[in-house]
Amino acid sequence: MSIYDEHQWNEETQSCRCGYSTPAHGMSHLHIEEPLFKDKPYIWIQWKGTNVCCDISCDCGASLHFDGDFLYFFKCPSCGQVWEVGTHVPIYKVNDNRAVGSVVIEGEM
């Protein structure tokens, strides 16, 4: 069973198969992402419609490039699958030398 099978919205009960309840419009992307990132380091992005430049790859093997605003969803030009852009980004440990010359953010907890 994939994570998508485990997290399927039931219109009749207005809940997900795993028991999570979201608004009537259906399942949130957080619903899928949170279990994938549980107990792993990540950054959570609050999208505010800002400009983005990115390379996108679909599981059908197609890839595309996007430069613009408001990348919340995209449709694969090859297979037609519509994808929602998530809010969780994995982060990786590096040594100090890798960050030399870069701006390193130091936040307070």
N, C-alpha and C positions, 0 to 999 in steps of 0.2 A: 504494500500500500504506500503510495507516495504522499508527501505532505499535502498535495492538492486534493487527494482523495479523503484524507483525514479531516480537512478543513473545507467542507462543502456546506453552503448555506441552505437551510430548509425554510422555504417560504411559509409553510404551514405553521411551524413552531416558532418562526422568527428567531432561530438560533442556529449555531453551527453544530455539526456532528460532534465536536469535542465539548460542547456545552457553552461556548462563549457566545454572548449576545451582543450584536451590533445593531445600528439603526436599520430600519426596514429596507433600505436600498441595497443591502447585502454586506458581504464580508469586507473588512478593511485590509489593506496591504500589510498593516502591522500584525494582523492575525497570522499571516504567513511568515513574516520576517522574524517576529520575536522568538519563536521556537528555534529557528535556524541560528540565531545569534545568542541564545541562552548560554550564559557562563563563558562567553567569548568577548574579547575586547572589540569595541566598535565605536564609531562616531554616528550620532543620530543627526540627520540634517532636517531642518525645518525649511522646506521649499517655500520661497516667497516670490516665485515668478521671475527670478533673476536669470540673467544671461548664462548660458552654458555652452561649452564646446566639448563634444564627446564622440567617441566611436562606440557603436552599438553592434552587438552580435546576437543573432537569433539562434535558437536551438535547431533550426532547419539548416544552418550553415551559412546563411546570408549575413552580410554585414553592411552597415551604412554609417554615414557621418552626419552629425547634426551640429549646427551653429545657430543659436537663437534663444528666444525666451519661451518660458512656459512648457518645459518638457515634463509633463505629468504622465502622459500616455504616448505610445508610438505604435504604428502599424508597420509590420514587416512588409517591404515591397515585393518580397518573393512569395511567401506563403500566406500573407494576409492576416496572420495572428496579431491581435492587439495585446500590448504589454503595458502594465502599469510600472512606473519608475518608483522604486522603493526609497526609503529614508534611512536605511542602515548601510553604513560603509565599513568594511573590515579595516582594522589598523594592524600594523606589524611592528614588532620590536626591531630597532636598529641600534648600531653603536653610534657614539657621538660623532665619529668621523664622517659618517654618511650625511649628516645634517649640516656639515661645515658649509658656510656660505648661504644657507637658507634661513628664512625667518622661522624660528622655533617658538611657538606659542606656549607660554607658561600661565596656566590658569589656577585659580584658587578653588579648592573643593569646599 
